Amino acid sequence: MNKQTEIKESTVLLMPDGNVAKPGYCKHNLFRYNPEMIKRENTMRLKEWDYYQISDGNIMIQLNFFNISLATCATFGLVNLKTGKKISGMATELFTPHKNRLSKNGDVPNYTEYKRCGTKIIYDVRETERRLYFEGTASGKKVKLDVTCYKLPEHESITIATPFKEQGCFFLTQKLNCLATEGTVVAGNEKYTFTKDKTFTVLDWGRGVWPHTNTWYWGNGSTYLDGKLFGFELTWGFGDESNATETAIFYDGKCHKIGAVHLEKDPEEGGRWMDEWHFISEDGRLDMTMKPYYDHYTNLLPLNLFGMKTHQVHGLWSGKAVLDDGTELHIKDMYAFCEKVHNKF
């Protein structure tokens, strides 16, 4: 089985050669992000983003503020998961390797505000809540999002520092699950209201320098189970996972680390995206099946040379998850998603 190295004290992320000092995971972000150690030749390869995905299983919002050195972007997407109707918009500023850099730790209070070309995005991160705000245009419609995401006291997540075989490459990422969310989004003449009992947000916080070509899976979901917050984070296939895998169960604010996860069948083979997906962890602590009902497909990989191609499949998950103390949780028809991404950048 894969080794799972837990980081338990504050640790510098990068050595002077730009490689990860101590690969592993932690339940609060204990890595001291030091991008000044990135080699000069990799300056234009640095990617930083704060991505929030909000959904009640019917309407999904994807809100992203990122700086990939070649450009800074604030993006908004709204997808009706039942009808497939979608709108999107973005504001872009080119060549920003030395400006618009993002926070060094997504686990602590911070404030981000960005305005460009009629678009405004705000991330107001506090100890127990996060206000997310977006105002702009998406597919020709005026849109305005204003939601608040709530954390439990001592809310645990998973942060992982992953190296690559290619020297000078790294990925530092935090997935923060189980953020009960309330607020509204207005798109043209339509208004959607999110309530804390049905709506959850996940934060995908990432900083890294990657090899040009990558493929990964990312599965994630949150819900209430017997009145307590439950969720999971399943990512694999990205970088050198020999020291830790980005796989965990969350229950009542605590992170329960599990082993590597795989799919019984690759849905890309034969294009079986809407068939059942069966997820199994190597330690037997997670065994779940997803019944898909929507494939959010995007192909931003022109000529297969540059960009991303994504199948983000949404569905109802059922199965079991086992906590650190051996308690077995049973899940029935939980809304969640899993994506497979091909990335070249």
Order of alpha helices (4+ residues) and beta strands (2+ residues): beta-beta-beta-beta-beta-beta-beta-beta-beta-beta-beta-beta-beta-beta-beta-beta-beta-beta-beta-beta-beta-beta-beta-beta
